[in-house]
């Protein structure tokens, strides 16, 4: 999505050429494949752990951090693996998104019309906010030192990136829809 906005704002006349169906399908396919493959090393490592007699997971789902707390095995290698994968799967994409938005903001600032500049900023700000919330919560969840892990904090971060962020997307993007805005005004101010 950041690449789409980058092309739309920084290269609007080349948009149809740079964002054709083949490129869109390639980006979607790469995202799905990366998302499917990124968990395999952690799942394999977790499956090798030995667990003590207490097997109640203090979490919403079988999160690796919660499983590591239950394990009798040495989890140092798994902690390092999670940190390394986190660098590639959370920090690197986040940095690429921030770089694309730096170019977008640079292009927006060159727009002379205040109205057009405001429209461009409002188009990008909602996506950037959601990406920031997601990346920061995922990084806080999986890239903090083990000494700072607490079940309550883990649950909060998990809730934010698994429930809150996906719930925000339809709300943010539907509020951009003019029909939804008009319906909201009718409900809020009564029929006019």
Buried (B, 14 or more C-beta within 10 A) or exposed (E): EBBBBBBBBBBEEEBEEBBEEEBEEEBEEEEEEEEEEBEEBBEEBBEEBEEEEEEEEEBEEEBBBBBBBBBEBEBEEBBEBBEEBBEEBBBEBBEEBBEBBEBBBEBBEEBEEEEEBEEBBEBBEBBBEBBBBBBBBBBBBBBBEEEEBEEEEBBBBBEBBBEBBEEBEEEBEEEEEEEEEEEEEEEEEEEE
